[in-house]
Amino acid sequence: MERAMAAAQRRHRRPLTVADSALICIECERPIPEGRRHAQPGCTRCVDCQSLHDNWRPL
């Protein structure tokens, strides 16, 4: 467990790269365009789903 926690901390210290981005959106399961992955390294959602996620407010 300690090794896993140390590895997670090391991953968070290094800059994200395009390789860290998901190829498929975790919400809609459509491909994430290469331009988005370059513009936002580490992304896991397409632009539309990220926008919905960012603007979601509970009732």
Backbone as CSV, one residue per row, in Angstrom:
resi,resn,N_x,N_y,N_z,CA_x,CA_y,CA_z,C_x,C_y,C_z
1,MET,0.826,-1.182,0.000,0.000,0.000,0.000,0.878,1.257,0.000
2,GLU,1.944,1.233,0.791,2.844,2.392,0.833,3.486,2.637,-0.521
3,ARG,3.867,1.549,-1.207,4.481,1.704,-2.533,3.477,2.292,-3.524
4,ALA,2.237,1.854,-3.460,1.205,2.367,-4.359,0.959,3.854,-4.111
5,MET,0.936,4.238,-2.853,0.739,5.645,-2.516,1.924,6.491,-2.985
6,ALA,3.126,5.982,-2.822,4.318,6.707,-3.269,4.309,6.855,-4.787
7,ALA,3.902,5.804,-5.498,3.840,5.865,-6.961,2.802,6.892,-7.409
8,ALA,1.671,6.933,-6.740,0.633,7.909,-7.081,1.139,9.327,-6.860
9,GLN,1.860,9.548,-5.797,2.413,10.881,-5.531,3.419,11.272,-6.599
10,ARG,4.248,10.328,-7.034,5.220,10.630,-8.098,4.512,10.986,-9.394
11,ARG,3.425,10.291,-9.716,2.677,10.571,-10.949,2.089,11.972,-10.898
12,HIS,1.646,12.406,-9.735,1.029,13.723,-9.627,2.062,14.846,-9.685
13,ARG,3.298,14.555,-9.418,4.344,15.586,-9.436,4.841,15.872,-10.846
14,ARG,4.782,14.869,-11.711,5.306,15.080,-13.057,4.249,15.733,-13.938
15,PRO,4.657,16.521,-14.934,3.687,17.155,-15.828,2.936,16.105,-16.641
16,LEU,1.669,16.370,-16.898,0.888,15.457,-17.721,1.301,15.604,-19.177
17,THR,1.189,14.515,-19.917,1.524,14.514,-21.335,0.322,14.023,-22.126
18,VAL,0.405,14.141,-23.439,-0.655,13.652,-24.312,-0.871,12.162,-24.072
19,ALA,0.183,11.437,-23.771,0.068,10.002,-23.515,-0.777,9.714,-22.279
20,ASP,-0.899,10.683,-21.352,-1.719,10.503,-20.160,-3.203,10.714,-20.440
21,SER,-3.538,11.252,-21.600,-4.930,11.512,-21.955,-5.615,10.213,-22.380
22,ALA,-6.908,10.164,-22.121,-7.693,9.024,-22.576,-7.942,9.154,-24.078
23,LEU,-8.062,8.041,-24.746,-8.392,8.057,-26.174,-9.904,8.081,-26.370
24,ILE,-10.624,7.547,-25.390,-12.080,7.453,-25.442,-12.652,8.195,-24.233
25,CYS,-13.707,8.978,-24.456,-14.360,9.738,-23.387,-14.960,8.781,-22.365
26,ILE,-14.739,9.062,-21.084,-15.259,8.193,-20.027,-16.764,8.341,-19.845
27,GLU,-17.359,9.372,-20.427,-18.800,9.593,-20.303,-19.563,9.019,-21.492
28,CYS,-19.246,9.486,-22.696,-20.025,9.107,-23.879,-19.371,7.993,-24.702
29,GLU,-18.138,7.649,-24.379,-17.382,6.583,-25.042,-17.087,6.865,-26.517
30,ARG,-17.097,8.144,-26.892,-16.677,8.525,-28.244,-15.194,8.867,-28.205
31,PRO,-14.501,8.780,-29.339,-13.077,9.135,-29.356,-12.858,10.599,-28.984
32,ILE,-11.791,10.849,-28.232,-11.397,12.218,-27.900,-10.455,12.686,-28.998
33,PRO,-10.787,13.793,-29.675,-9.947,14.263,-30.777,-8.506,14.541,-30.332
34,GLU,-7.591,14.300,-31.242,-6.167,14.502,-30.942,-5.884,15.941,-30.520
35,GLY,-6.556,16.894,-31.157,-6.359,18.296,-30.804,-6.696,18.580,-29.349
36,ARG,-7.762,17.967,-28.867,-8.137,18.139,-27.451,-7.080,17.530,-26.555
37,ARG,-6.591,16.343,-26.912,-5.589,15.669,-26.086,-4.292,16.469,-26.029
38,HIS,-3.965,17.168,-27.115,-2.760,18.018,-27.111,-2.997,19.305,-26.326
39,ALA,-4.198,19.872,-26.474,-4.503,21.133,-25.801,-4.696,20.948,-24.302
40,GLN,-5.206,19.773,-23.897,-5.496,19.513,-22.487,-4.923,18.150,-22.090
41,PRO,-3.599,18.045,-21.933,-3.005,16.760,-21.555,-3.636,16.207,-20.276
42,GLY,-3.884,14.919,-20.281,-4.474,14.275,-19.118,-5.995,14.245,-19.143
43,CYS,-6.604,14.749,-20.213,-8.066,14.793,-20.266,-8.651,13.376,-20.332
44,THR,-9.853,13.241,-19.803,-10.547,11.957,-19.818,-11.938,12.073,-20.436
45,ARG,-12.363,13.303,-20.757,-13.669,13.536,-21.360,-13.511,14.364,-22.632
46,CYS,-14.457,14.188,-23.570,-14.488,15.041,-24.753,-14.918,16.447,-24.316
47,VAL,-14.833,17.403,-25.198,-15.156,18.787,-24.860,-16.605,18.901,-24.402
48,ASP,-17.534,18.275,-25.115,-18.953,18.380,-24.750,-19.210,17.817,-23.353
49,CYS,-18.705,16.623,-23.071,-18.932,16.001,-21.767,-18.221,16.767,-20.651
50,GLN,-17.032,17.295,-20.931,-16.329,18.075,-19.912,-17.092,19.348,-19.594
51,SER,-17.654,19.970,-20.618,-18.437,21.179,-20.405,-19.660,20.877,-19.535
52,LEU,-20.366,19.792,-19.824,-21.506,19.392,-18.996,-21.063,19.103,-17.565
53,HIS,-19.946,18.423,-17.422,-19.416,18.083,-16.098,-19.063,19.352,-15.310
54,ASP,-18.407,20.300,-15.972,-17.985,21.532,-15.302,-19.163,22.409,-14.887
55,ASN,-20.242,22.348,-15.645,-21.391,23.226,-15.387,-22.525,22.558,-14.634
56,TRP,-22.358,21.317,-14.229,-23.405,20.579,-13.500,-23.598,21.188,-12.125
57,ARG,-24.834,21.395,-11.764,-25.185,21.917,-10.446,-26.311,21.062,-9.883
58,PRO,-26.219,20.625,-8.641,-27.318,19.852,-8.049,-28.553,20.738,-7.867
59,LEU,-29.701,20.122,-7.930,-30.952,20.884,-7.737,-31.199,21.177,-6.288
